Amino acid sequence: MMTKALLLKDLPGLGPKSQQMLVEAGIDSVETLRTLGPIAAFMQVKRYQAQLDPPKNASLNLLYALVGAVEGEHWLSVAQEQKAQLIMQLEGYAELEKLFQQEGKKL
């Protein structure tokens, strides 16, 4: 039986830069990452980075790393096997987020 990783640094394939991006965006635990899920966590990082001066822009590699970390797979495998599906999910999440914002609600 695999024990649950308690710290972001314990997750496979999540390097120091990715960890820093998560923490800066308010995702400071494995529990928070798993609760949000990789797509919502990625969007939270993107929103945070867009507000910086100068703005930063996390690449899709972060999304692949987040999925890999949560699923226990290497991010390159995720990128090769799930890329199209993840991009569609990301676009769907962004559209849903816009609808919620128009109604004054938070997703």
C-alpha positions as CSV (number, residue, x, y, z in Angstrom):
1,M,0.0,0.0,0.0
2,M,1.3,3.4,-1.0
3,T,1.4,6.1,1.7
4,K,-0.2,9.4,1.0
5,A,2.4,12.2,0.2
6,L,1.9,15.0,2.7
7,L,4.1,17.7,1.2
8,L,4.1,19.1,-2.4
9,K,7.8,18.2,-2.6
10,D,6.9,14.5,-2.0
11,L,4.8,14.3,-5.2
12,P,6.5,12.7,-8.2
13,G,7.6,15.0,-11.0
14,L,6.8,18.2,-9.2
15,G,10.0,20.2,-9.2
16,P,11.0,23.3,-7.1
17,K,9.7,25.8,-9.7
18,S,6.3,24.1,-9.9
19,Q,6.1,23.9,-6.2
20,Q,6.9,27.6,-5.9
21,M,4.2,28.5,-8.4
22,L,1.6,26.6,-6.5
23,V,2.5,28.0,-3.1
24,E,2.6,31.6,-4.5
25,A,-0.9,31.0,-5.9
26,G,-2.2,29.8,-2.5
27,I,-1.9,26.0,-3.1
28,D,0.4,25.0,-0.3
29,S,-0.6,21.4,0.4
30,V,-1.2,18.1,-1.3
31,E,-4.7,18.1,0.1
32,T,-5.5,21.5,-1.5
33,L,-4.1,20.3,-4.8
34,R,-6.1,17.1,-4.7
35,T,-9.2,18.9,-3.6
36,L,-8.9,21.5,-6.4
37,G,-7.8,19.0,-9.0
38,P,-5.1,19.7,-11.6
39,I,-7.2,21.8,-14.0
40,A,-8.5,24.2,-11.3
41,A,-5.1,24.4,-9.7
42,F,-3.5,25.2,-13.0
43,M,-6.1,28.0,-13.6
44,Q,-5.5,29.4,-10.1
45,V,-1.8,29.6,-10.9
46,K,-2.5,31.3,-14.2
47,R,-4.8,33.8,-12.6
48,Y,-2.3,34.6,-9.9
49,Q,0.6,35.0,-12.4
50,A,-1.5,37.3,-14.7
51,Q,-1.7,39.8,-11.9
52,L,2.1,40.0,-11.4
53,D,4.1,42.9,-12.6
54,P,5.5,41.9,-15.0
55,P,2.9,39.1,-15.6
56,K,4.0,35.5,-15.9
57,N,2.4,32.7,-17.9
58,A,2.6,29.1,-16.7
59,S,3.0,26.7,-19.6
60,L,1.0,23.6,-20.2
61,N,4.0,21.7,-18.9
62,L,2.8,22.7,-15.4
63,L,-0.6,21.2,-16.1
64,Y,1.0,18.0,-17.2
65,A,3.2,18.0,-14.1
66,L,0.1,18.6,-11.8
67,V,-1.8,15.7,-13.5
68,G,1.3,13.5,-13.2
69,A,1.8,14.4,-9.6
70,V,-1.7,13.6,-8.6
71,E,-1.9,10.4,-10.7
72,G,1.6,9.2,-9.9
73,E,2.8,9.4,-13.5
74,H,5.7,11.2,-15.2
75,W,4.6,14.5,-16.8
76,L,6.0,13.5,-20.2
77,S,3.7,10.4,-20.2
78,V,0.8,12.6,-19.3
79,A,1.7,15.1,-22.1
80,Q,1.9,12.3,-24.7
81,E,-1.1,10.3,-23.6
82,Q,-3.6,13.0,-22.3
83,K,-2.6,16.2,-24.0
84,A,-5.7,16.6,-26.2
85,Q,-8.1,15.6,-23.5
86,L,-6.5,18.0,-20.9
87,I,-6.6,20.9,-23.3
88,M,-10.3,20.3,-24.0
89,Q,-11.0,20.1,-20.2
90,L,-9.0,23.3,-19.7
91,E,-11.0,25.1,-22.4
92,G,-14.2,23.8,-20.9
93,Y,-13.2,24.9,-17.4
94,A,-12.3,28.4,-18.7
95,E,-15.7,28.7,-20.4
96,L,-17.5,27.6,-17.3
97,E,-15.5,30.0,-15.2
98,K,-16.6,32.9,-17.5
99,L,-20.3,31.9,-17.2
100,F,-20.0,31.9,-13.4
101,Q,-18.3,35.3,-13.5
102,Q,-21.0,36.8,-15.6
103,E,-23.5,35.7,-13.0
104,G,-21.4,37.1,-10.2
105,K,-20.5,33.7,-8.8
106,K,-17.2,32.0,-8.1
107,L,-16.5,28.5,-9.5
